[in-house]
Amino acid sequence: MADCPSIERVVVLENLRIDMPMTPGRDVTWHDFTTPHEGAHLDCADTAAEDPLMIAYTSGTTGKPKGSVHVHGGFLVKMASETAYQTDIHAGEVLDWITDMGWIMGPWAMVGSHANGATMVTYEGAPDFPGPDRVWASVERHRVNMLGVSPTLIRALKIHGDEHPAGHDLSSLRIIGSTGEPWNPEPYEWLMRVAARDGEVPIINISGGTEVGACFLSPYPVEELKVCSLGGASLGMDVDVFDQTGQPVRGEVGELVCKQPWPGMTRGIWRDPERYIDTYWSTFDGVWRHGDWAKIDEDGQWFLLGRSDDTINVAGKRLGPAEVESVLVSHPSVAESAVVGVPDETKGEAVWCFVVAPGANADLADELAERVAGELGRPFKPSRVVLVDALPKTRSAKILRRAVRAVAVGEDPGDMSSAENPQALDGIRAALSA
């Protein structure tokens, strides 16, 4: 803050009871800040619908985080409507989304819950500390009605077994929300069994983005859902799946696009208009390309298959990391995985898998490679399966595959400012050289 002279006031919460180097005239304790005094009343600013509300930074999975500019009108009304109609939150109920306030789901939960008269649960620390039952204990303690999770979190909790969710009263749950990364069937079905009462509680699997300011895709509590499905278009979203020529496709994988503006969309990237145009508008004329692989099946249900930026080209055949990762995490010893493509003289790209499997022995690597070959075909058999202690993730629990790939090929992983655990890359380097 000493290097940022535009900061005029800092409110310090003294919850850790440690000495702080307070700067007179700038820093004030929470106690003094909230104590009534003369001139304490502040009138609300008179803002227009298009006045900037906040700059929200993307998670940084594909590069340096982008500062998405959101405005007062569209963002607020979209959050209120999505929590009301997609997660069915009511006045007097309790919403608890396991997230970081720096990720878009923090504002989504805060604005949406309060706009509908609900209570929002907040907490400090990791969701699996001091024990792997912390999420389930929180649901019981606060009688949570809508619990939001990420697939990555559920994969991490699943490895600890059924006894932790079974040891708590989860009867208050009406809705489970999820977002962050594509699901694999095994952890999805585990969550349905241990927390969603075998489908009685719907899993509302949504997808949008920080720059979207909302959801492109979302199911609704009243519809039947297939495992891992995202239902269909969210409220007010003109979404589609395009092939490389810009034509709509059904029953096959293509690019997720949005064909018309929507209220909650970003008004641009902060101080970088060229990056905004290049990222979202340069592939299809007048159409937003989001960078996700999507598929609409024969019943009209939507599925996401990972980032199109992460696609692996094996001997001319496209392969999404999520396809391989689903096979890997179906093994009971595997907690999570990251799959990347590395240059290969014969295939163009070879499949490398990085797997977190606590307590597993070295034989697991060969077993997993054969498992992938058996499920997806011999051409997609991984050239290497590396057992690691951890994978680098953003604070929104997304795996930084670009950083994993960079380490695998000996390149600079680039901007890691969004990483929660950048030290995981050191462990990957050590495992590769072992």
C-alpha beads as a LAMMPS data file, in Angstrom:
LAMMPS data file: protein, C-alpha beads

434 atoms
433 bonds

1 atom types
1 bond types

-500.0 500.0 xlo xhi
-500.0 500.0 ylo yhi
-500.0 500.0 zlo zhi

Masses

1 110.0

Atoms # bond

1 1 1 0.000 0.000 0.000
2 1 1 2.963 2.286 0.489
3 1 1 3.493 2.038 -3.273
4 1 1 -0.125 2.911 -4.018
5 1 1 -0.696 6.547 -2.978
6 1 1 -4.273 6.583 -4.305
7 1 1 -5.402 4.516 -1.282
8 1 1 -6.953 7.015 1.108
9 1 1 -8.321 4.855 3.920
10 1 1 -7.660 1.337 5.248
11 1 1 -10.008 -0.360 7.716
12 1 1 -8.113 -2.872 9.868
13 1 1 -9.933 -5.805 11.470
14 1 1 -7.936 -6.737 14.580
15 1 1 -9.081 -10.359 14.710
16 1 1 -5.582 -11.875 14.894
17 1 1 -4.522 -9.714 17.841
18 1 1 -1.102 -8.884 16.372
19 1 1 0.735 -5.582 16.174
20 1 1 0.068 -3.663 12.969
21 1 1 2.135 -0.739 11.602
22 1 1 -0.757 1.739 11.429
23 1 1 -0.345 4.844 9.259
24 1 1 -1.962 7.872 10.967
25 1 1 -4.606 9.545 8.834
26 1 1 -4.979 6.511 6.549
27 1 1 -5.521 3.447 8.760
28 1 1 -8.401 3.021 11.194
29 1 1 -9.484 0.019 13.244
30 1 1 -12.832 -1.648 12.592
31 1 1 -13.933 -0.687 16.120
32 1 1 -13.257 3.002 15.558
33 1 1 -14.702 2.851 12.053
34 1 1 -18.035 1.479 13.276
35 1 1 -18.335 3.658 16.405
36 1 1 -20.973 6.372 15.796
37 1 1 -19.542 9.877 15.677
38 1 1 -20.380 13.266 14.282
39 1 1 -20.471 13.211 10.481
40 1 1 -20.622 9.410 10.340
41 1 1 -23.710 9.344 8.126
42 1 1 -23.018 8.970 4.424
43 1 1 -25.568 9.541 1.706
44 1 1 -25.757 6.983 -1.074
45 1 1 -24.134 8.082 -4.309
46 1 1 -26.521 8.710 -7.200
47 1 1 -25.271 6.212 -9.797
48 1 1 -26.506 5.549 -13.306
49 1 1 -27.085 2.036 -14.661
50 1 1 -23.933 2.196 -16.799
51 1 1 -21.620 3.628 -14.129
52 1 1 -18.786 1.210 -13.236
53 1 1 -19.590 -0.980 -10.232
54 1 1 -16.383 -2.995 -9.940
55 1 1 -13.378 -4.430 -11.745
56 1 1 -13.491 -8.215 -11.342
57 1 1 -10.415 -10.195 -12.346
58 1 1 -10.639 -13.525 -14.164
59 1 1 -9.102 -16.590 -12.570
60 1 1 -6.060 -16.624 -14.849
61 1 1 -6.296 -20.218 -16.076
62 1 1 -5.341 -19.254 -19.651
63 1 1 -3.006 -16.321 -19.005
64 1 1 -2.643 -13.123 -17.039
65 1 1 -5.921 -12.320 -15.220
66 1 1 -8.158 -9.878 -17.093
67 1 1 -9.869 -6.963 -15.317
68 1 1 -13.534 -7.209 -16.345
69 1 1 -15.439 -3.931 -15.929
70 1 1 -18.998 -4.385 -14.609
71 1 1 -21.687 -1.737 -14.190
72 1 1 -24.413 -1.065 -11.641
73 1 1 -27.525 -1.912 -13.619
74 1 1 -27.029 -5.131 -15.543
75 1 1 -24.758 -6.955 -13.101
76 1 1 -26.962 -6.441 -10.057
77 1 1 -30.242 -7.433 -11.701
78 1 1 -28.657 -10.530 -13.291
79 1 1 -27.274 -11.734 -9.932
80 1 1 -30.645 -11.270 -8.273
81 1 1 -32.546 -13.153 -10.982
82 1 1 -30.077 -16.044 -11.195
83 1 1 -30.063 -16.782 -7.485
84 1 1 -33.859 -16.486 -7.413
85 1 1 -34.695 -18.706 -10.394
86 1 1 -31.666 -20.968 -10.872
87 1 1 -30.834 -21.762 -7.262
88 1 1 -34.329 -20.985 -5.922
89 1 1 -33.114 -19.062 -2.868
90 1 1 -35.909 -17.530 -0.776
91 1 1 -36.148 -14.853 1.891
92 1 1 -35.118 -16.226 5.280
93 1 1 -33.020 -19.061 3.833
94 1 1 -29.253 -19.587 4.045
95 1 1 -26.783 -19.636 1.126
96 1 1 -23.220 -20.903 1.482
97 1 1 -21.034 -20.948 -1.638
98 1 1 -17.535 -22.281 -0.946
99 1 1 -15.606 -19.635 -2.838
100 1 1 -13.237 -16.695 -2.690
101 1 1 -14.558 -13.132 -2.670
102 1 1 -11.974 -12.326 -5.337
103 1 1 -13.698 -14.732 -7.738
104 1 1 -16.969 -13.819 -9.456
105 1 1 -18.925 -16.309 -7.341
106 1 1 -18.223 -14.189 -4.260
107 1 1 -20.125 -11.162 -5.574
108 1 1 -22.676 -13.518 -7.156
109 1 1 -23.455 -15.027 -3.750
110 1 1 -23.340 -11.733 -1.849
111 1 1 -25.521 -9.715 -4.216
112 1 1 -27.868 -12.564 -5.023
113 1 1 -28.533 -13.745 -1.489
114 1 1 -29.150 -10.257 -0.093
115 1 1 -31.275 -9.189 -3.052
116 1 1 -33.597 -12.084 -2.237
117 1 1 -33.609 -11.572 1.539
118 1 1 -31.433 -14.587 2.317
119 1 1 -28.468 -14.976 4.688
120 1 1 -24.973 -15.534 3.288
121 1 1 -22.451 -17.654 5.192
122 1 1 -18.837 -16.446 5.218
123 1 1 -15.810 -18.078 6.830
124 1 1 -12.027 -17.919 6.997
125 1 1 -9.561 -20.589 5.982
126 1 1 -9.602 -23.704 3.829
127 1 1 -12.741 -25.856 3.344
128 1 1 -10.920 -28.988 4.559
129 1 1 -9.273 -27.554 7.685
130 1 1 -9.190 -28.357 10.578
131 1 1 -10.797 -31.534 9.177
132 1 1 -12.192 -32.865 5.883
133 1 1 -15.733 -32.562 7.283
134 1 1 -15.679 -28.764 7.579
135 1 1 -18.082 -28.196 4.665
136 1 1 -20.590 -30.734 5.968
137 1 1 -20.272 -29.435 9.536
138 1 1 -20.999 -25.916 8.268
139 1 1 -24.156 -27.105 6.510
140 1 1 -25.390 -28.713 9.732
141 1 1 -24.404 -25.841 12.014
142 1 1 -25.917 -23.036 9.925
143 1 1 -28.815 -25.049 8.446
144 1 1 -27.674 -24.205 4.931
145 1 1 -30.371 -24.448 2.243
146 1 1 -28.238 -23.750 -0.848
147 1 1 -24.665 -25.074 -0.873
148 1 1 -22.304 -24.080 -3.689
149 1 1 -19.201 -26.155 -4.484
150 1 1 -16.676 -26.715 -7.257
151 1 1 -15.973 -30.090 -8.891
152 1 1 -12.361 -29.717 -7.744
153 1 1 -13.460 -29.394 -4.106
154 1 1 -15.707 -32.456 -4.313
155 1 1 -12.901 -34.532 -5.854
156 1 1 -10.694 -33.535 -2.926
157 1 1 -13.379 -34.377 -0.330
158 1 1 -14.407 -37.644 -1.991
159 1 1 -11.004 -39.206 -1.325
160 1 1 -11.670 -38.936 2.445
161 1 1 -14.675 -41.259 2.211
162 1 1 -18.405 -41.267 2.914
163 1 1 -18.186 -41.088 6.674
164 1 1 -17.654 -37.325 6.807
165 1 1 -20.866 -36.243 5.044
166 1 1 -22.688 -39.164 6.684
167 1 1 -21.634 -37.875 10.100
168 1 1 -23.610 -34.631 9.766
169 1 1 -27.248 -33.667 9.396
170 1 1 -27.618 -32.360 5.828
171 1 1 -31.416 -32.393 5.817
172 1 1 -31.612 -28.586 5.455
173 1 1 -30.178 -28.753 1.907
174 1 1 -32.673 -28.023 -0.877
175 1 1 -30.252 -27.051 -3.665
176 1 1 -26.596 -27.798 -4.457
177 1 1 -24.882 -25.449 -6.892
178 1 1 -21.624 -26.055 -8.719
179 1 1 -19.286 -24.317 -11.126
180 1 1 -15.591 -23.783 -11.794
181 1 1 -14.612 -26.708 -14.021
182 1 1 -16.298 -29.526 -15.939
183 1 1 -17.534 -32.437 -13.850
184 1 1 -16.442 -36.055 -14.086
185 1 1 -19.239 -38.602 -13.534
186 1 1 -17.731 -40.333 -10.471
187 1 1 -17.429 -37.314 -8.136
188 1 1 -20.766 -35.948 -9.413
189 1 1 -22.505 -39.219 -8.577
190 1 1 -20.706 -39.371 -5.208
191 1 1 -22.008 -35.906 -4.313
192 1 1 -25.490 -36.923 -5.406
193 1 1 -25.361 -39.992 -3.189
194 1 1 -23.827 -38.563 -0.010
195 1 1 -25.345 -35.057 0.045
196 1 1 -28.118 -34.777 -2.545
197 1 1 -30.198 -37.689 -1.219
198 1 1 -29.844 -39.662 -4.480
199 1 1 -31.219 -36.889 -6.657
200 1 1 -33.882 -35.473 -4.332
201 1 1 -31.704 -32.367 -4.034
202 1 1 -30.941 -31.074 -7.552
203 1 1 -27.351 -30.257 -8.516
204 1 1 -27.529 -26.935 -10.353
205 1 1 -24.394 -27.056 -12.481
206 1 1 -23.862 -23.552 -13.886
207 1 1 -21.247 -22.034 -16.177
208 1 1 -20.471 -18.487 -17.142
209 1 1 -17.475 -16.431 -16.176
210 1 1 -16.089 -13.331 -14.531
211 1 1 -16.353 -11.446 -17.797
212 1 1 -19.850 -12.848 -18.372
213 1 1 -20.996 -11.430 -15.045
214 1 1 -23.504 -14.248 -14.879
215 1 1 -24.205 -17.703 -16.312
216 1 1 -24.367 -18.741 -19.941
217 1 1 -25.717 -22.154 -18.973
218 1 1 -27.835 -23.324 -16.069
219 1 1 -30.437 -25.964 -15.277
220 1 1 -33.479 -25.184 -13.154
221 1 1 -34.694 -27.072 -10.068
222 1 1 -37.889 -28.211 -11.817
223 1 1 -36.255 -30.154 -14.691
224 1 1 -34.837 -33.653 -14.957
225 1 1 -31.069 -33.716 -15.397
226 1 1 -28.529 -36.169 -16.716
227 1 1 -25.292 -36.706 -14.806
228 1 1 -22.949 -33.696 -15.287
229 1 1 -25.513 -31.806 -17.372
230 1 1 -25.786 -28.013 -17.330
231 1 1 -29.368 -28.085 -18.566
232 1 1 -29.490 -25.359 -21.174
233 1 1 -29.392 -21.614 -21.708
234 1 1 -29.497 -19.363 -18.660
235 1 1 -32.051 -16.564 -18.449
236 1 1 -31.673 -14.099 -21.331
237 1 1 -28.696 -15.882 -22.922
238 1 1 -28.690 -16.524 -26.687
239 1 1 -26.067 -19.282 -26.572
240 1 1 -25.111 -21.857 -29.177
241 1 1 -22.407 -24.350 -30.147
242 1 1 -20.443 -23.519 -33.325
243 1 1 -18.081 -25.567 -35.422
244 1 1 -14.877 -24.057 -36.858
245 1 1 -16.799 -22.478 -39.748
246 1 1 -19.230 -20.690 -37.428
247 1 1 -22.174 -23.029 -38.065
248 1 1 -24.353 -24.437 -35.250
249 1 1 -23.749 -28.129 -34.457
250 1 1 -25.639 -30.734 -32.436
251 1 1 -24.391 -34.029 -31.088
252 1 1 -20.735 -33.068 -31.493
253 1 1 -18.217 -30.908 -29.682
254 1 1 -17.835 -27.266 -30.667
255 1 1 -17.166 -23.777 -29.357
256 1 1 -19.553 -22.261 -26.791
257 1 1 -20.717 -18.894 -28.158
258 1 1 -23.240 -16.175 -27.309
259 1 1 -24.927 -14.460 -30.257
260 1 1 -26.451 -11.395 -28.563
261 1 1 -25.512 -8.995 -25.738
262 1 1 -26.868 -9.587 -22.236
263 1 1 -27.337 -7.291 -19.220
264 1 1 -24.512 -8.624 -17.024
265 1 1 -21.737 -8.735 -19.646
266 1 1 -18.489 -6.894 -19.051
267 1 1 -18.182 -3.503 -20.700
268 1 1 -14.577 -4.321 -21.541
269 1 1 -11.195 -5.235 -20.095
270 1 1 -9.735 -2.545 -17.856
271 1 1 -7.262 -0.441 -19.832
272 1 1 -6.851 -3.121 -22.522
273 1 1 -9.505 -2.809 -25.255
274 1 1 -7.393 -4.678 -27.797
275 1 1 -7.170 -7.765 -25.574
276 1 1 -10.948 -7.639 -25.104
277 1 1 -11.579 -7.698 -28.851
278 1 1 -8.904 -10.319 -29.526
279 1 1 -10.062 -12.672 -26.747
280 1 1 -13.798 -12.711 -27.357
281 1 1 -14.654 -11.200 -30.743
282 1 1 -11.898 -12.198 -33.188
283 1 1 -13.038 -15.765 -34.018
284 1 1 -16.628 -15.282 -35.224
285 1 1 -17.950 -12.004 -36.630
286 1 1 -20.239 -10.293 -34.128
287 1 1 -20.377 -13.371 -31.886
288 1 1 -18.826 -13.821 -28.433
289 1 1 -16.551 -16.906 -28.325
290 1 1 -16.046 -17.909 -24.731
291 1 1 -13.235 -20.453 -25.075
292 1 1 -15.117 -23.510 -23.767
293 1 1 -15.824 -26.778 -25.575
294 1 1 -19.527 -27.599 -25.362
295 1 1 -21.890 -30.271 -26.646
296 1 1 -25.677 -30.449 -26.976
297 1 1 -26.930 -34.037 -26.923
298 1 1 -29.924 -35.620 -28.651
299 1 1 -32.206 -34.616 -25.760
300 1 1 -31.129 -30.966 -25.847
301 1 1 -29.062 -31.139 -22.659
302 1 1 -25.773 -29.237 -22.563
303 1 1 -22.368 -30.459 -21.406
304 1 1 -19.009 -28.693 -21.055
305 1 1 -15.799 -30.519 -21.952
306 1 1 -13.078 -28.103 -20.885
307 1 1 -11.301 -25.096 -22.327
308 1 1 -10.830 -25.060 -26.091
309 1 1 -7.421 -23.467 -25.403
310 1 1 -6.388 -26.733 -23.676
311 1 1 -7.239 -29.026 -26.592
312 1 1 -4.656 -31.722 -27.344
313 1 1 -4.045 -32.743 -30.976
314 1 1 -2.933 -36.373 -31.105
315 1 1 -2.098 -37.476 -34.673
316 1 1 -4.719 -35.117 -36.070
317 1 1 -7.424 -36.099 -33.566
318 1 1 -8.642 -33.537 -31.046
319 1 1 -8.803 -34.597 -27.428
320 1 1 -10.094 -32.592 -24.488
321 1 1 -8.234 -32.904 -21.167
322 1 1 -11.551 -33.515 -19.409
323 1 1 -12.060 -36.748 -21.368
324 1 1 -8.810 -38.209 -20.042
325 1 1 -9.223 -36.732 -16.568
326 1 1 -12.645 -38.378 -16.229
327 1 1 -11.020 -41.764 -16.793
328 1 1 -8.222 -41.021 -14.331
329 1 1 -10.401 -39.836 -11.455
330 1 1 -12.678 -42.851 -11.885
331 1 1 -9.874 -44.838 -10.236
332 1 1 -10.543 -45.007 -6.478
333 1 1 -6.960 -43.973 -5.612
334 1 1 -6.995 -40.765 -7.673
335 1 1 -8.072 -37.515 -6.023
336 1 1 -7.532 -35.212 -8.999
337 1 1 -5.597 -34.904 -12.221
338 1 1 -4.391 -32.522 -14.916
339 1 1 -3.835 -33.634 -18.501
340 1 1 -1.761 -31.656 -21.004
341 1 1 -0.341 -32.103 -24.471
342 1 1 3.421 -31.911 -25.045
343 1 1 5.244 -31.804 -28.409
344 1 1 5.875 -35.211 -29.959
345 1 1 7.759 -35.885 -33.208
346 1 1 5.480 -38.761 -34.226
347 1 1 2.013 -37.732 -32.970
348 1 1 2.355 -33.954 -33.024
349 1 1 1.321 -33.933 -29.369
350 1 1 1.532 -36.638 -26.720
351 1 1 -0.716 -36.989 -23.680
352 1 1 0.936 -36.419 -20.304
353 1 1 -1.020 -36.940 -17.095
354 1 1 -0.252 -35.431 -13.693
355 1 1 -2.095 -37.261 -10.941
356 1 1 -2.652 -36.657 -7.229
357 1 1 -3.114 -40.045 -5.564
358 1 1 -2.222 -39.953 -1.847
359 1 1 -0.501 -43.121 -0.663
360 1 1 -0.352 -44.759 -4.089
361 1 1 2.673 -46.740 -5.245
362 1 1 4.595 -46.306 -8.495
363 1 1 2.705 -49.151 -10.199
364 1 1 -0.372 -46.934 -10.345
365 1 1 1.108 -44.908 -13.211
366 1 1 1.200 -47.902 -15.577
367 1 1 -2.251 -49.001 -14.445
368 1 1 -3.712 -45.573 -15.202
369 1 1 -2.078 -45.403 -18.638
370 1 1 -3.665 -48.741 -19.558
371 1 1 -6.988 -47.600 -18.135
372 1 1 -7.008 -44.545 -20.430
373 1 1 -6.026 -46.653 -23.438
374 1 1 -8.812 -49.108 -22.685
375 1 1 -11.453 -46.376 -22.364
376 1 1 -10.404 -43.950 -25.127
377 1 1 -8.354 -46.093 -27.499
378 1 1 -4.674 -46.996 -27.883
379 1 1 -3.778 -43.810 -29.850
380 1 1 -4.651 -41.772 -26.746
381 1 1 -2.631 -43.832 -24.306
382 1 1 -0.628 -41.379 -22.152
383 1 1 3.066 -41.242 -22.929
384 1 1 3.698 -40.384 -19.307
385 1 1 1.758 -40.507 -16.032
386 1 1 3.410 -38.529 -13.234
387 1 1 2.355 -38.894 -9.594
388 1 1 2.539 -35.546 -7.772
389 1 1 1.612 -34.230 -4.342
390 1 1 -0.443 -31.269 -5.589
391 1 1 -1.573 -29.394 -8.696
392 1 1 -1.368 -25.609 -9.044
393 1 1 -4.772 -23.982 -8.717
394 1 1 -6.286 -20.542 -8.823
395 1 1 -8.025 -19.215 -5.717
396 1 1 -11.271 -20.217 -7.422
397 1 1 -10.073 -23.867 -7.402
398 1 1 -9.384 -24.112 -11.136
399 1 1 -6.359 -26.152 -12.152
400 1 1 -3.687 -24.120 -13.956
401 1 1 -3.032 -26.531 -16.828
402 1 1 -1.083 -23.894 -18.764
403 1 1 1.432 -23.746 -15.900
404 1 1 1.624 -27.544 -15.649
405 1 1 2.288 -27.793 -19.377
406 1 1 4.954 -25.079 -19.221
407 1 1 6.853 -26.999 -16.539
408 1 1 6.462 -30.223 -18.513
409 1 1 8.102 -28.725 -21.618
410 1 1 10.672 -26.680 -19.687
411 1 1 9.148 -23.261 -20.333
412 1 1 8.444 -20.308 -18.076
413 1 1 4.974 -20.803 -16.515
414 1 1 4.352 -17.071 -16.870
415 1 1 2.026 -15.016 -14.705
416 1 1 1.205 -16.926 -11.518
417 1 1 -0.422 -14.051 -9.638
418 1 1 -3.753 -15.879 -9.547
419 1 1 -2.278 -19.096 -8.114
420 1 1 -3.180 -20.157 -4.599
421 1 1 -0.298 -22.640 -4.381
422 1 1 2.445 -21.770 -6.905
423 1 1 4.830 -23.981 -4.918
424 1 1 3.057 -26.985 -6.444
425 1 1 5.129 -26.367 -9.578
426 1 1 8.299 -27.150 -7.621
427 1 1 6.836 -30.516 -6.677
428 1 1 5.987 -31.217 -10.326
429 1 1 9.534 -30.355 -11.404
430 1 1 10.897 -32.716 -8.774
431 1 1 8.575 -35.526 -9.853
432 1 1 9.536 -35.067 -13.522
433 1 1 13.247 -35.291 -12.721
434 1 1 12.906 -38.265 -10.344

Bonds

1 1 1 2
2 1 2 3
3 1 3 4
4 1 4 5
5 1 5 6
6 1 6 7
7 1 7 8
8 1 8 9
9 1 9 10
10 1 10 11
11 1 11 12
12 1 12 13
13 1 13 14
14 1 14 15
15 1 15 16
16 1 16 17
17 1 17 18
18 1 18 19
19 1 19 20
20 1 20 21
21 1 21 22
22 1 22 23
23 1 23 24
24 1 24 25
25 1 25 26
26 1 26 27
27 1 27 28
28 1 28 29
29 1 29 30
30 1 30 31
31 1 31 32
32 1 32 33
33 1 33 34
34 1 34 35
35 1 35 36
36 1 36 37
37 1 37 38
38 1 38 39
39 1 39 40
40 1 40 41
41 1 41 42
42 1 42 43
43 1 43 44
44 1 44 45
45 1 45 46
46 1 46 47
47 1 47 48
48 1 48 49
49 1 49 50
50 1 50 51
51 1 51 52
52 1 52 53
53 1 53 54
54 1 54 55
55 1 55 56
56 1 56 57
57 1 57 58
58 1 58 59
59 1 59 60
60 1 60 61
61 1 61 62
62 1 62 63
63 1 63 64
64 1 64 65
65 1 65 66
66 1 66 67
67 1 67 68
68 1 68 69
69 1 69 70
70 1 70 71
71 1 71 72
72 1 72 73
73 1 73 74
74 1 74 75
75 1 75 76
76 1 76 77
77 1 77 78
78 1 78 79
79 1 79 80
80 1 80 81
81 1 81 82
82 1 82 83
83 1 83 84
84 1 84 85
85 1 85 86
86 1 86 87
87 1 87 88
88 1 88 89
89 1 89 90
90 1 90 91
91 1 91 92
92 1 92 93
93 1 93 94
94 1 94 95
95 1 95 96
96 1 96 97
97 1 97 98
98 1 98 99
99 1 99 100
100 1 100 101
101 1 101 102
102 1 102 103
103 1 103 104
104 1 104 105
105 1 105 106
106 1 106 107
107 1 107 108
108 1 108 109
109 1 109 110
110 1 110 111
111 1 111 112
112 1 112 113
113 1 113 114
114 1 114 115
115 1 115 116
116 1 116 117
117 1 117 118
118 1 118 119
119 1 119 120
120 1 120 121
121 1 121 122
122 1 122 123
123 1 123 124
124 1 124 125
125 1 125 126
126 1 126 127
127 1 127 128
128 1 128 129
129 1 129 130
130 1 130 131
131 1 131 132
132 1 132 133
133 1 133 134
134 1 134 135
135 1 135 136
136 1 136 137
137 1 137 138
138 1 138 139
139 1 139 140
140 1 140 141
141 1 141 142
142 1 142 143
143 1 143 144
144 1 144 145
145 1 145 146
146 1 146 147
147 1 147 148
148 1 148 149
149 1 149 150
150 1 150 151
151 1 151 152
152 1 152 153
153 1 153 154
154 1 154 155
155 1 155 156
156 1 156 157
157 1 157 158
158 1 158 159
159 1 159 160
160 1 160 161
161 1 161 162
162 1 162 163
163 1 163 164
164 1 164 165
165 1 165 166
166 1 166 167
167 1 167 168
168 1 168 169
169 1 169 170
170 1 170 171
171 1 171 172
172 1 172 173
173 1 173 174
174 1 174 175
175 1 175 176
176 1 176 177
177 1 177 178
178 1 178 179
179 1 179 180
180 1 180 181
181 1 181 182
182 1 182 183
183 1 183 184
184 1 184 185
185 1 185 186
186 1 186 187
187 1 187 188
188 1 188 189
189 1 189 190
190 1 190 191
191 1 191 192
192 1 192 193
193 1 193 194
194 1 194 195
195 1 195 196
196 1 196 197
197 1 197 198
198 1 198 199
199 1 199 200
200 1 200 201
201 1 201 202
202 1 202 203
203 1 203 204
204 1 204 205
205 1 205 206
206 1 206 207
207 1 207 208
208 1 208 209
209 1 209 210
210 1 210 211
211 1 211 212
212 1 212 213
213 1 213 214
214 1 214 215
215 1 215 216
216 1 216 217
217 1 217 218
218 1 218 219
219 1 219 220
220 1 220 221
221 1 221 222
222 1 222 223
223 1 223 224
224 1 224 225
225 1 225 226
226 1 226 227
227 1 227 228
228 1 228 229
229 1 229 230
230 1 230 231
231 1 231 232
232 1 232 233
233 1 233 234
234 1 234 235
235 1 235 236
236 1 236 237
237 1 237 238
238 1 238 239
239 1 239 240
240 1 240 241
241 1 241 242
242 1 242 243
243 1 243 244
244 1 244 245
245 1 245 246
246 1 246 247
247 1 247 248
248 1 248 249
249 1 249 250
250 1 250 251
251 1 251 252
252 1 252 253
253 1 253 254
254 1 254 255
255 1 255 256
256 1 256 257
257 1 257 258
258 1 258 259
259 1 259 260
260 1 260 261
261 1 261 262
262 1 262 263
263 1 263 264
264 1 264 265
265 1 265 266
266 1 266 267
267 1 267 268
268 1 268 269
269 1 269 270
270 1 270 271
271 1 271 272
272 1 272 273
273 1 273 274
274 1 274 275
275 1 275 276
276 1 276 277
277 1 277 278
278 1 278 279
279 1 279 280
280 1 280 281
281 1 281 282
282 1 282 283
283 1 283 284
284 1 284 285
285 1 285 286
286 1 286 287
287 1 287 288
288 1 288 289
289 1 289 290
290 1 290 291
291 1 291 292
292 1 292 293
293 1 293 294
294 1 294 295
295 1 295 296
296 1 296 297
297 1 297 298
298 1 298 299
299 1 299 300
300 1 300 301
301 1 301 302
302 1 302 303
303 1 303 304
304 1 304 305
305 1 305 306
306 1 306 307
307 1 307 308
308 1 308 309
309 1 309 310
310 1 310 311
311 1 311 312
312 1 312 313
313 1 313 314
314 1 314 315
315 1 315 316
316 1 316 317
317 1 317 318
318 1 318 319
319 1 319 320
320 1 320 321
321 1 321 322
322 1 322 323
323 1 323 324
324 1 324 325
325 1 325 326
326 1 326 327
327 1 327 328
328 1 328 329
329 1 329 330
330 1 330 331
331 1 331 332
332 1 332 333
333 1 333 334
334 1 334 335
335 1 335 336
336 1 336 337
337 1 337 338
338 1 338 339
339 1 339 340
340 1 340 341
341 1 341 342
342 1 342 343
343 1 343 344
344 1 344 345
345 1 345 346
346 1 346 347
347 1 347 348
348 1 348 349
349 1 349 350
350 1 350 351
351 1 351 352
352 1 352 353
353 1 353 354
354 1 354 355
355 1 355 356
356 1 356 357
357 1 357 358
358 1 358 359
359 1 359 360
360 1 360 361
361 1 361 362
362 1 362 363
363 1 363 364
364 1 364 365
365 1 365 366
366 1 366 367
367 1 367 368
368 1 368 369
369 1 369 370
370 1 370 371
371 1 371 372
372 1 372 373
373 1 373 374
374 1 374 375
375 1 375 376
376 1 376 377
377 1 377 378
378 1 378 379
379 1 379 380
380 1 380 381
381 1 381 382
382 1 382 383
383 1 383 384
384 1 384 385
385 1 385 386
386 1 386 387
387 1 387 388
388 1 388 389
389 1 389 390
390 1 390 391
391 1 391 392
392 1 392 393
393 1 393 394
394 1 394 395
395 1 395 396
396 1 396 397
397 1 397 398
398 1 398 399
399 1 399 400
400 1 400 401
401 1 401 402
402 1 402 403
403 1 403 404
404 1 404 405
405 1 405 406
406 1 406 407
407 1 407 408
408 1 408 409
409 1 409 410
410 1 410 411
411 1 411 412
412 1 412 413
413 1 413 414
414 1 414 415
415 1 415 416
416 1 416 417
417 1 417 418
418 1 418 419
419 1 419 420
420 1 420 421
421 1 421 422
422 1 422 423
423 1 423 424
424 1 424 425
425 1 425 426
426 1 426 427
427 1 427 428
428 1 428 429
429 1 429 430
430 1 430 431
431 1 431 432
432 1 432 433
433 1 433 434
